[in-house]
């Protein structure tokens, strides 16, 4: 048995509906079809809201997680910006800045005025990487890595200079 069916909620005939065997025919009144469409529209809107809030939540969570990284993790993650492989160069950077400031973003040398993780003299030089240079480990690390790249080329060479002269 073949039948041509039109479903009120679907909006018309389908090309395959004319040649398909019908095992069960469901008749829907126009009022019921309108109610079903309204309920589907509400479900769709609610699902869209859930997806949007999930996207917003994941973006804010990712941002919060990013701010909670330790200075060492920040340095590890951005070494590739300077063309260095973290697994080869990080150990030298770690030794250098462990010796200079113990990775303390508030470290201050009262004799020279050196400030921050890279011990910049004067500390205000780090403002070229951000206005928050006094409190942001990320800004200080970025400035320190720029300095190392410009002056020595790599953390390994900066560490070698530190060992030879006592400063970098």
BELLINSUL-V413211 format. One line per field, one symbol per residue. ss: DSSP state (H for helix, E for strand, C for the rest). phi: phi as a letter, one per 40 degrees, with the letter a starting at -180 (. if undefined). burial: b if it has 16 or more other ideal C-beta (glycine too) atoms within 10 Angstrom, else e. A space follows every 10 residues. Layout:
ss=???
phi=???
burial=???
//
This chain:
ss=CECCCCECCC CECCCCCCCC ECCCCCCCCH HHHHHHHHHH HHHHHHHHHH HHHHHHHHHH HHHHHHHCCC HHHHHHHHHH HHCCCHHHHH HHHHHHHHHH CCCCCCCECC CCCCECCCCE CCHHHHHHHC CCCCCCHHHH HHHHHHHHHH HCCCHHHHHH HHHHHCCC
phi=.bacbbbccc gicbccccbc cbcabbbbcc cccccccccc cccccccccc cccccccccc cccccccccc dccccdcbcc dbgbcdccbc dccccccccc bfgccbcbcc cbgcbgccfc bcccccccbi ccccbbcccc cccccccccc cbgacccccc cdccbgab
burial=eeeeeeebee eeeeeebeee eeeeeeeeee eeeeeeeeee eeeeeeeeee eeeeeeeeee eeeeeeeeee bbebbbeebe eeebeeeebb ebbbbbbeeb bebebebeee eeebbbbbbb eebeebeebe eebbebbbbb bbbbbbbbbe ebebbbebbe bbeeeeeb
//
